[in-house]
Amino acid sequence: MHLHSTVKTKQRVKANQQRLQAKINAQMAERATTGVVVNFALENRLSTRTAASYLGIRSETLARWRAEERLLGFEQPNFYRIGKKIVYLKNDLDEFLLTRGEASLSNARIR
């Protein structure tokens, strides 16, 4: 029985990984039609917590930015939804820091 449940668990994990990869591929295909190339490689994806740490802000700040994106009045870093997960790309965070980071991050810290 134990061996059977281990095999089933491995099959479920593999199926979840395949579904996630299919969603990533669909998003990449959509972006390719618009001329935007996005690197969704695992080493380039960051969770909200990791992205916030990378930017030097709290994860709650990134969550607020996502929720209030139209009301904030400044550019926020791009994020992607993969199923229920929120993913930030390191390249997008680097671009954000270069273009809007200083003003945006100081504004976020004041609030």
N, C-alpha and C positions, 0 to 999 in steps of 0.2 A: 504494500500500500504506500509506503513512504517513497519508494522509487517512482511510483506512478504519479504522485502529487508533485515531486520534483520535476519530472518531465513536463507535466502540465504547466507548472509555474514558468519554466524556461520557454515553453511555447507561447504563453501569454506575454512574457517580456519581449520575445522576438516579434510577436504580432504588434505590440505597442510601438516598438522601435520602427517597424515598417510603416505603420500608420503615420507616425511623426515624420519620417523621411518623405512620405508621399505628400504631406501637407507642405513641407519645406520645398519640395520639388514644384508643387503647384504655385507657391508664392514666387519662387524663382522664375518660373515660366511666365507668370503674370508681369513680373518686373522686366523680364527680357523683352516683352512686347512693347513696353514703354521706353525701352532703351536704358533702363537702370539695371546695373548688375550688382547683385548683393551676394556677399560671401557668407553663407549660413553655416560654415564649417563649425564643428563643435568648439574648437579652440577660440573662435571669434565670438561665440554667444555668451552673454552674461545675464545672470538673473538680476532682478531688481536690487537685491541686497548687494551683490557684487558690483553692479553698475554704480550704485550710490556710493559705495566705498571708493571706487575708482574716481568718482567726481568730487569726493570729499564732502558729501552731504548725507542726510539721513534718507533711508529708504521710504519713509513716510512722505518726504518732500517729492520724490519721483512719483509716488502714487497720487499725490495731490495734483501734480502737474498733469498727469494723464487724465484725471477726473475733470480738471478745470482748464483744459488746454486752450479753449477759445477765449477764456476770460482773463488769462494771465497777461496778455499784451507783449509777450516775448517768445522767441523761438525756443522750443524745448527739444531735447534729444529725441531722435526717432526711436520708436519701439515697435515691436511686431508681436502679434498674437498668434501663437501656435497652439491651437486648441484652447485650453484654459490658461496656458502659460504665457507670461509676458517675457519677452526676450529683448535685450538690447545688444547691439553689435558694437564691438570695440571700436571699429572704424568710425561709426556714427558718433560715438562719445568723443573720440579724438577730434573729429570735425566740429562738434558742438563746442568743445573747449577752445578750439582755435578761433571760431567765428563769433560765438555769442557767450561763451562761458564766463568770462570775467564779470560782465554786467549781470547776467542771469544768476550766477551763483552768489554774488554779493547781495542781490535783491532777495534771493531765497533765504539767506542767512539772517537778513533784517527782520523778516516776517515772523 
